[in-house]
Amino acid sequence: MEALLISLAVVATAEIGDKTQLLALLLAAKYRKPVPVVAGILVATILNHGIAAGVGVAVADWLGPERLRWIIGLSFIGMAAWTLIPDKMDDEPKMWEKAGPFVATLVTFFLVEIGDKTQVATVALGARFGDLVSVTMGTTLGMLIADVPAVFVGGAMAGRLPLGLVRAVAAGLFAILGVLALTDAGAGMLGD
């Protein structure tokens, strides 16, 4: 349960103002069909984060607990710094418009999420907890908590969120996880 809850909290907070949340707004405005857009986000996130969590779990087994603790700790601290940098969409992604809102959302969301901070966090969370299912469920729920309101409420809500504060809270969560992993408390959390 800990893996699910921490994964959910970290990704839900980190996703606010992230480029994939901006993409969710863009897709919702373009298609004006929220259900297929949300379904596309769900499937894309399960696939993307399932792969990412699986990589994290596999890497954890290969590296061993001491190396893993340092890599995870430093990764989370790096994620804290990265989270403070606001995201933006540089160009509107190719939407595969003829395929419809579900397929367009699925493909674009999956591709845009590759290398995104929430995907990198999912790899680290998979390595940290060694629990593919709980981490994937937690990060997917976190993405949905942040992105579904963006799809349904759109721009009205986006202008009211204090994004600087949200980024600071997310960075704080990543920093705390990083420090915990690097200290003796982290050694116990990783099963040393």
C-alpha positions as CSV (number, residue, x, y, z in Angstrom):
1,M,0.0,0.0,0.0
2,E,2.9,2.3,0.7
3,A,4.2,2.0,-2.8
4,L,0.8,2.8,-4.3
5,L,0.2,5.9,-2.0
6,I,3.7,7.4,-2.4
7,S,3.7,6.8,-6.1
8,L,0.2,8.4,-6.4
9,A,1.2,11.5,-4.3
10,V,4.5,12.1,-6.0
11,V,3.2,11.8,-9.6
12,A,-0.1,13.7,-8.9
13,T,1.8,16.6,-7.5
14,A,4.6,16.5,-10.1
15,E,2.1,16.4,-13.0
16,I,0.5,19.7,-12.2
17,G,1.7,22.1,-14.8
18,D,3.6,19.4,-16.6
19,K,3.7,19.2,-20.4
20,T,1.4,16.1,-20.4
21,Q,-1.2,18.1,-18.4
22,L,-0.9,20.8,-21.0
23,L,-1.3,18.2,-23.7
24,A,-4.5,17.0,-21.9
25,L,-5.8,20.5,-22.1
26,L,-4.9,20.8,-25.7
27,L,-6.6,17.5,-26.7
28,A,-9.7,18.3,-24.7
29,A,-10.0,21.7,-26.5
30,K,-9.3,20.1,-29.9
31,Y,-11.7,17.2,-29.7
32,R,-14.3,18.4,-27.2
33,K,-15.0,14.7,-26.3
34,P,-13.6,14.2,-22.8
35,V,-14.4,10.5,-22.4
36,P,-12.3,9.2,-25.3
37,V,-9.5,11.7,-24.3
38,V,-9.5,10.4,-20.7
39,A,-9.6,6.8,-21.9
40,G,-6.6,7.5,-24.1
41,I,-4.7,9.1,-21.2
42,L,-5.5,6.1,-19.0
43,V,-4.3,3.4,-21.5
44,A,-1.2,5.4,-22.5
45,T,-0.2,5.9,-18.9
46,I,-0.7,2.3,-18.0
47,L,1.5,1.2,-20.9
48,N,4.1,3.9,-20.4
49,H,4.4,3.7,-16.6
50,G,4.1,-0.1,-16.6
51,I,7.2,-0.3,-18.8
52,A,8.9,2.4,-16.7
53,A,8.1,0.7,-13.4
54,G,9.2,-2.7,-14.9
55,V,12.6,-1.1,-15.8
56,G,13.0,0.2,-12.3
57,V,12.2,-3.2,-10.7
58,A,14.6,-4.9,-13.1
59,V,17.4,-2.4,-12.5
60,A,16.9,-2.7,-8.7
61,D,17.6,-6.5,-8.8
62,W,20.6,-6.0,-11.0
63,L,22.3,-3.1,-9.1
64,G,22.0,-4.4,-5.5
65,P,20.8,-2.4,-2.5
66,E,23.8,-0.1,-1.8
67,R,24.3,1.2,-5.3
68,L,20.5,1.3,-5.8
69,R,20.2,3.5,-2.6
70,W,22.6,6.1,-4.0
71,I,21.2,6.1,-7.5
72,I,17.6,6.5,-6.2
73,G,18.6,9.1,-3.7
74,L,20.4,11.2,-6.2
75,S,17.7,10.6,-8.9
76,F,15.0,11.9,-6.5
77,I,17.1,15.0,-5.6
78,G,17.7,15.6,-9.4
79,M,13.9,15.2,-9.9
80,A,13.4,17.9,-7.2
81,A,15.5,20.4,-9.2
82,W,13.8,19.4,-12.5
83,T,10.4,19.8,-11.0
84,L,11.1,23.5,-10.3
85,I,11.5,24.2,-14.0
86,P,8.1,25.0,-15.7
87,D,7.1,22.8,-18.6
88,K,5.6,24.1,-21.8
89,M,4.5,22.6,-25.1
90,D,6.9,23.7,-27.8
91,D,4.9,22.6,-30.7
92,E,1.4,21.1,-31.0
93,P,2.1,17.4,-31.4
94,K,0.9,15.5,-34.5
95,M,-2.6,14.4,-33.6
96,W,-3.4,11.6,-36.0
97,E,-6.7,13.4,-36.5
98,K,-8.2,10.8,-38.8
99,A,-7.8,8.2,-36.1
100,G,-10.2,10.0,-33.7
101,P,-9.7,11.4,-30.1
102,F,-9.0,8.1,-28.3
103,V,-6.2,6.9,-30.7
104,A,-4.8,10.5,-31.1
105,T,-4.7,10.8,-27.3
106,L,-3.2,7.4,-26.7
107,V,-0.4,7.8,-29.2
108,T,0.5,11.4,-28.5
109,F,0.3,11.0,-24.7
110,F,2.4,7.9,-24.8
111,L,5.1,9.6,-26.9
112,V,5.1,12.9,-25.0
113,E,5.5,11.0,-21.7
114,I,8.7,9.3,-22.9
115,G,11.5,10.9,-20.9
116,D,9.1,13.1,-19.0
117,K,9.8,13.7,-15.3
118,T,6.9,11.6,-14.3
119,Q,8.2,8.7,-16.3
120,V,11.6,9.0,-14.8
121,A,10.1,9.2,-11.4
122,T,8.2,6.0,-12.1
123,V,11.4,4.2,-12.9
124,A,12.9,5.4,-9.6
125,L,9.7,4.5,-7.7
126,G,9.8,1.0,-9.3
127,A,13.4,0.6,-8.3
128,R,12.7,1.9,-4.8
129,F,9.7,-0.3,-4.1
130,G,10.3,-3.3,-6.3
131,D,6.5,-3.5,-6.9
132,L,5.5,-3.2,-10.5
133,V,1.8,-3.4,-10.0
134,S,1.5,-1.0,-7.0
135,V,3.8,1.6,-8.5
136,T,2.1,1.5,-11.9
137,M,-1.3,1.8,-10.3
138,G,-0.2,4.7,-8.1
139,T,1.5,6.6,-10.8
140,T,-1.4,6.0,-13.2
141,L,-3.9,7.2,-10.6
142,G,-1.6,10.2,-9.9
143,M,-1.6,11.1,-13.6
144,L,-5.4,10.8,-13.8
145,I,-5.9,12.9,-10.6
146,A,-4.0,15.7,-12.3
147,D,-5.1,15.3,-15.9
148,V,-8.8,14.4,-15.8
149,P,-9.8,17.7,-14.2
150,A,-7.8,19.4,-16.9
151,V,-9.8,17.6,-19.6
152,F,-13.2,18.3,-18.0
153,V,-12.6,21.8,-16.6
154,G,-10.0,23.0,-19.0
155,G,-8.5,26.4,-19.0
156,A,-10.8,27.9,-16.3
157,M,-9.0,25.8,-13.6
158,A,-5.5,26.1,-15.1
159,G,-5.4,29.8,-14.5
160,R,-6.3,29.5,-10.8
161,L,-3.7,27.0,-9.7
162,P,-0.6,28.5,-8.0
163,L,1.8,26.5,-10.2
164,G,4.9,27.8,-8.5
165,L,3.6,26.6,-5.2
166,V,2.6,23.2,-6.7
167,R,6.0,22.8,-8.3
168,A,7.7,23.7,-4.9
169,V,5.6,21.1,-3.1
170,A,6.4,18.4,-5.7
171,A,10.1,19.3,-5.6
172,G,9.9,19.1,-1.8
173,L,8.4,15.6,-2.0
174,F,11.2,14.4,-4.4
175,A,13.9,16.0,-2.2
176,I,12.5,14.3,1.0
177,L,12.5,10.9,-0.8
178,G,16.0,11.5,-2.0
179,V,17.4,12.4,1.4
180,L,15.6,9.5,3.0
181,A,17.1,7.1,0.4
182,L,20.6,8.5,1.0
183,T,20.4,8.3,4.8
184,D,20.3,5.3,7.2
185,A,16.5,5.6,7.0
186,G,16.7,4.9,3.3
187,A,18.9,1.8,3.9
188,G,16.0,0.3,5.9
189,M,13.5,1.2,3.3
190,L,15.4,-0.6,0.6
191,G,15.7,-3.8,2.5
192,D,19.4,-3.5,3.6
